[in-house]
Amino acid sequence: MYRLFLALRYLRSRLVNMISVGGVMVGVAVLIVVTSVFDGFQEQVRATVRGTLSHLVLTPRRPADAGPDWKQEAFADLERRLLAHDPRIVAVAPQIRLPIAYPYRSNRLEWANVDGLTLHQMEAVGIDWAREAKVSDLKKNLLAGDQENPFFDVWGTDKEKTMVLVGRTWAEHMKFWGPMDFRRVVSGPMGPDGQPMYEPGPPPEPVEVDPNDPMAQFAPKQDPRRYINEIRVYLATFSKDATTGEMRMDQQSTNPLVKGIYDGQDATSEMTQMYFDIEKLRKVTHLEQEYFEVRMRLKDYHDAPEIQASLAKAFPELDVQTWEDLKRDFLQAVETEKVMLVVVLSFIVLLGGFI
């Protein structure tokens, strides 16, 4: 009879050992799965944080000994030098950034309230579309508008009219869209100015609106020309003092036409950035500078640290940063969270092994 009790005793201890081993295996499996999932999440976060940024961002610095007659290097010359510096540099594009304010009616009492209008502070980003499409994903992320030239006036309105691209989040928040009459391209000969000829076309057909998705009626698949509408914004303008020669900043209102909506992968940038044609923005604001920043795309982003160091040495007048440098704080926070998660799970697995 005692043999039965001995057998049960050893079987019980073996069962406990098997449960312990199984617990450790489950813990290791959970650690592997969670780490893999977090790696995918981290890549998605990086793509979202990057948004429409290029691989490298170059910011010119004014020399400390620059006199009043100092002028910024022409972008065409700088572009030629940069592309010749390293064959791994694919393209560069200029950008200018100016403060802008968009007034809209709000029932909330906010700090910037003028005549019942709330001033939403934003940033006017001037871009050269042909070049910008080569250095960033803005063209790919254009939800509505002409991807080849979104600033071209397909409606045949005044050629001096300023065109603008707005972010999806901002568009959904402001809800200023509405069907408008438009003009369609006439196939055949070009006009006397070398541009396609136009004739009036019918307004867009009304569509049923899903109350749960009010933006559905403005989907690009329906008709991207629904996105056109006129808004009023306040731009910073510049003028030179005739006596001292110093540049003064003022503001003026302008009424650009919304020509498209972009997806910046980041709600913050979509709410705070409007894209203008760089030459039109310079003309409207009387800005002499050709660029505030230079965006650069590389053949392989893994070469960025090496090229960054090379550019910093060859172009001391430029501050060279990667997009990760610009978003360093957020990326470090995500990396720290990942490390802490792995450490906590590892301790749990070790604890399970000793039990």
PyMOL commands that set and color helices and strands:
alter all, ss='L'
color gray80, all
select helices_A, chain A and resi 2-50+75-85+129-135+168-174+214-218+224-227+267-272+278-285+301-314+323-326+328-354
alter helices_A, ss='H'
color red, helices_A
select strands_A, chain A and resi 56-60+89-105+113-114+117-127+142-144+163-167+183-190+196-200+229-230+233-240+247-254+257-262+273-277+293-298+318-322
alter strands_A, ss='S'
color yellow, strands_A
deselect
rebuild
show_as cartoon
